[in-house]
């Protein structure tokens, strides 16, 4: 293939191995992925290089929220998150410059960024616009509107806000870079994931398992709205990210990618723009990508098939380690008990030896006790006066 550099089988194998091993270590949730609510919406007027029209403000802001204009960006955010929003405000110009430079186009920087404490407030800040229930971030590119939540809708954990902002800025920048032209959903999401530097280990695992199970979706199935099923949407994001990686990974592919953006801006359809930029059609690129995925993920021995095998080995090692730890624990307790028993036995022997030393050899009784016993008997029976024999003579005890 002239357009896409052929990958080394060894490097693919190593990449898959590292991805799989890392994927089993961590587990990342998909509910926090940023999404574009209307990826294929067509704006009435293409964005110009100088300015873009911002959407209307919500009729009523949630309590504790303020509006602030900074440079060419309008911010809405809660006062309780002023410090965190300030960090986003400082990072936003550099992020915008980065994503537009990578797209090779100078586009309008007018933006409306609304930061919510949690998803319910994010929907209120959206002004009635429908948002995906699983979204932590949403971009409406034709309006230049970005909505972010400081907490994920399902886990209520704090996402990486700089990464999330970069993802959504990428959606808006791509829309303006192609002058409002339509691009497939998978392309828009894949570019955003790439530009945000999202290295999701859960996404690698999802792609791996999808390839092994033969459940990879066709690119045309991902051109419009993504599936609503949690597992299917996870696989859709994983495929989108990896397919864009494939378009960018060759020696000259970044240059071709820039040509693709330029041709889209000139009004070519996505299919025609890909063929012009990469000199092969999209179907050929997809087949080559699938072949690489199969080579990377689908040819492991059955005993180690995919991440499931690696996870099984990891689980087995954990069980073995647990059993060994418990055995060591029991051995330690047994050693302690034996030591205590030996100490107790030694103390008993010492006490017995001491007692034996104070007893007469003949009777084993204490001689002092014997004398006092005989005196007591004499008092009870005067006829029996106790005597002691010494050198053949008897002496009476008085």
Secondary structure, 3 states (H helix, E strand, C coil): CCCCCCCCHHHHHHHHHHHHHHHHHCCCCCCCCCEECCCCCCCCCCCCCCCCCCCCCCCCCCCCEEEEEECCEEEEEEHHHHHHHHHHHHHHHHHHHHHHHHHCCCCCCCEEEEEECCHHHHHHHCCCCCCCCCCCEEEEHHHCEEEEECCCCCCCCCCCHHHHHHHHHHHHHHHHHCCCCCCCHHHHHHHHHHHHCCCCHHHHHHHHHHHHCCCCCCHHHHCCCCCCCHHHHHHHHHHHHHHHHHHHHCCCHHHHHHHHHHHHHCCCCHHHHHHHHHCCCHHHHHHHHHHHHHHHHCCCCHHHCHHHHHHHHHHHHHHHHHHHHHHHHHHHHHHHHHHHHHHHHHHHHHHHHHHHHCCCCCCCCCHHHHHHHHHHHHHHCCCCCCEEEECCEEEECC
